[in-house]
Amino acid sequence: MATATATNTVEAKLREASDKNAARRLRTTGLIPAVLYGAKKDPRAIAVDPKQIMKILHSASGHNTIFDLNVDGEQAKAMVVDWQYE
């Protein structure tokens, strides 16, 4: 399994609303909705930059890449588990 490197740090923001309209408004600003869960913590709704995520998905290790996720100053290890294209 791939490990995180200094270039695999993704910046994220917490998001309050988690309904369909809020997700659409978020996408129009250029961000994508995501959910951070695991490590015996409550799930958190976040917004991430799609360019950073696509860079990880198109890397040599693809969706198996473990990367650092910076959520409002708090570091966490993360991995893409599921994604959807339209």
N, C-alpha and C positions, 0 to 999 in steps of 0.2 A: 504494500500500500504506500502511496506517496505521502510525503510529509510536507509540512508547511515551510515556506521559505520567507525571506524578508519581502519578496515581491508579491507574495500571496496574502496581503493584508487587505481586507475589504472593510470599508467604512459603512456603517448602517445607522439609521435613526429609528427610534421608537415611534410607533404610530398609534394614535388613540382609536380612531374609528376603524372598524373592521368589516363594514358592510360593503356591498357590491358597488354602490355609488362612490364611496370613499376610495375604493381601489381604482376605479376609472379615473377619478380626479388625480390620484397619485401618478398613474401612468401618463397623464397629459403633462405632468411636470417633468417627465423623463426618468422617473424612478419606477421600480417594480415592487409589489408587495411580497413579503415573505414571512415565514414563521420560524422562530428559533425555539427548539425544544430539546429536551434530553438532560442528562446529568442530574436527574432528580430535582429539576427546577421547573417552575411553572412555565408554560409556553408564553412567548412574547411575540407580538406582531411587530414587524420591522419593515423598513423600506431600504432597498439597496440599489446601487447603480448597475444597470444591466450590462454595461461594458465590462465591468470588473468580473461579473458572473460568467459572461460569455467567454472571456479570456481563460477562466478556469475550466469551463466545460470543453473548450477546444484545445486544452493543453494535452501533453502526452499521456497523463494519467486520467484525464477526463473528469467524470463526476466522482471518481474515487479520491480526488485530491482533498487533503485535509488542509484547511487554511485558517488564518487568524481572522476573527471577526471583531471589529471594534464597534461596540454599541454604546454611544454616548460616553466614551472614556473607559468603558469596561471591556477587557479583552476576554475572548472565549475562542476555543477551537471549534471549528464547524466543518461540515461536509454536506454537499448537495445530496439530498435523499430522493427528491422527486421534483420534476419541473414540467411545465406545459408550454408548448408552442402553439401559436394560433396562426 
